[in-house]
């Protein structure tokens, strides 16, 4: 059996009752998105698995930024040569779920409870590959570039991110209106309260770039190559690969 370690860091405040309640509500909604494959996690996981197996014939270490419950990694990593998994997330309940998801899988696991932006600036050694899903789009463009630059410094081979993406020429308000018009009818398993919660979050927090914007951010962050690997059927989300 492989040990799973959850590390606390300064500034990681205890989760109060209200915060826990909000997390549980949001997590239940997010889990419905995953369980019903509303944002194409299955295809994205298959593409990540393929990339890992094509690149790594020997044991490798992976960094999962804003890892959540690591449910995607639970499905993907057992079919690869992974030897060490490092997940970072600010939500302690998510990390506890991640620990349970990964504890029997036969590779070393470290889980850090901390802000992933801060965590990128003091990593002791690089991972072989880094992954981040549906998180970087909450940052403004200059912070996206700074984070991608920090991830590049913490990664030996390549980085993959999965993020909401505007069409070329589409501004943020138009993207948000399209997001709601397209996805509300498709996400049928969500209650009205759950949908309203998601819509509120998206309209207040999401700052997606265009495809060319995400690729240019990789160029400005110093990657040797940046490209789109996959676009989901709704044309809302793209998988990007940045080669170190």
FENGINOR-V908862 format. One record per residue. N is the residue number from 1. RES is the residue in one letter. PHI is phi in whole degrees, 0 to 359 (999 if undefined). OMEGA is omega as a letter, one per 40 degrees, with the letter a starting at -180 (999 if undefined). Layout:
N_RES_PHI_OMEGA / N_RES_PHI_OMEGA
This chain:
1_X_999_a / 2_X_263_a / 3_X_288_i / 4_X_245_a / 5_X_245_i / 6_X_254_a / 7_X_255_i / 8_X_264_i / 9_X_233_i / 10_X_305_a / 11_X_93_i / 12_X_274_a / 13_X_291_i / 14_X_301_a / 15_X_277_i / 16_X_276_a / 17_X_297_a / 18_X_294_i / 19_X_298_i / 20_X_297_i / 21_X_297_i / 22_X_295_i / 23_X_300_a / 24_X_298_i / 25_X_295_a / 26_X_294_a / 27_X_292_i / 28_X_298_i / 29_X_294_i / 30_X_298_a / 31_X_297_i / 32_X_296_i / 33_X_299_a / 34_X_290_a / 35_X_299_a / 36_X_264_i / 37_X_56_a / 38_X_291_i / 39_X_243_i / 40_X_63_i / 41_X_297_a / 42_X_296_i / 43_X_296_i / 44_X_297_i / 45_X_298_i / 46_X_297_i / 47_X_291_i / 48_X_296_i / 49_X_302_a / 50_X_297_a / 51_X_297_i / 52_X_295_a / 53_X_287_i / 54_X_288_a / 55_X_268_a / 56_X_242_i / 57_X_269_i / 58_X_244_i / 59_X_305_a / 60_X_219_i / 61_X_248_a / 62_X_238_i / 63_X_253_a / 64_X_248_a / 65_X_268_a / 66_X_58_a / 67_X_287_a / 68_X_61_a / 69_X_269_i / 70_X_59_a / 71_X_294_i / 72_X_296_a / 73_X_292_i / 74_X_301_i / 75_X_278_a / 76_X_278_a / 77_X_290_i / 78_X_300_i / 79_X_267_a / 80_X_237_i / 81_X_266_a / 82_X_303_i / 83_X_244_a / 84_X_214_i / 85_X_242_i / 86_X_234_i / 87_X_250_i / 88_X_233_i / 89_X_202_a / 90_X_273_a / 91_X_268_a / 92_X_299_i / 93_X_300_i / 94_X_295_i / 95_X_294_i / 96_X_294_i / 97_X_294_i / 98_X_298_i / 99_X_301_i / 100_X_291_a / 101_X_293_a / 102_X_253_a / 103_X_291_a / 104_X_252_a / 105_X_263_i / 106_X_89_i / 107_X_228_a / 108_X_292_a / 109_X_228_i / 110_X_236_a / 111_X_236_a / 112_X_249_i / 113_X_268_i / 114_X_191_i / 115_X_294_a / 116_X_288_i / 117_X_295_i / 118_X_296_a / 119_X_296_a / 120_X_290_a / 121_X_273_a / 122_X_219_i / 123_X_287_a / 124_X_290_i / 125_X_205_a / 126_X_289_i / 127_X_274_i / 128_X_283_a / 129_X_215_i / 130_X_235_a / 131_X_224_i / 132_X_211_a / 133_X_232_i / 134_X_55_a / 135_X_222_a / 136_X_292_a / 137_X_292_i / 138_X_281_a / 139_X_265_i / 140_X_289_a / 141_X_299_a / 142_X_297_i / 143_X_287_i / 144_X_300_a / 145_X_296_i / 146_X_298_i / 147_X_293_i / 148_X_299_i / 149_X_294_i / 150_X_293_i / 151_X_295_i / 152_X_301_i / 153_X_293_a / 154_X_259_a / 155_X_224_a / 156_X_272_a / 157_X_240_i / 158_X_209_i / 159_X_237_i / 160_X_235_i / 161_X_229_i / 162_X_237_a / 163_X_215_i / 164_X_299_a / 165_X_218_i / 166_X_283_i / 167_X_291_i / 168_X_300_a / 169_X_83_a / 170_X_267_i / 171_X_276_a / 172_X_299_i / 173_X_302_i / 174_X_293_i / 175_X_298_a / 176_X_296_i / 177_X_295_i / 178_X_294_i / 179_X_305_a / 180_X_289_a / 181_X_295_a / 182_X_279_a / 183_X_274_a / 184_X_303_i / 185_X_291_a / 186_X_279_a / 187_X_271_a / 188_X_290_a / 189_X_280_i / 190_X_281_i / 191_X_286_i / 192_X_301_i / 193_X_298_a / 194_X_295_i / 195_X_298_a / 196_X_300_i / 197_X_296_i / 198_X_294_a / 199_X_299_i / 200_X_299_i / 201_X_298_a / 202_X_297_a / 203_X_289_a / 204_X_264_a / 205_X_239_a / 206_X_279_i / 207_X_230_a / 208_X_287_i / 209_X_261_i / 210_X_283_i / 211_X_302_a / 212_X_295_i / 213_X_293_i / 214_X_295_a / 215_X_293_i / 216_X_294_i / 217_X_299_i / 218_X_296_i / 219_X_297_a / 220_X_294_i / 221_X_280_i / 222_X_98_i / 223_X_288_a / 224_X_284_i / 225_X_202_i / 226_X_221_i / 227_X_204_i / 228_X_275_i / 229_X_262_a / 230_X_200_i / 231_X_237_a / 232_X_288_a / 233_X_299_i / 234_X_273_a / 235_X_61_i / 236_X_250_a / 237_X_230_i / 238_X_229_i / 239_X_259_a / 240_X_243_i / 241_X_238_i / 242_X_245_i / 243_X_268_a / 244_X_288_999
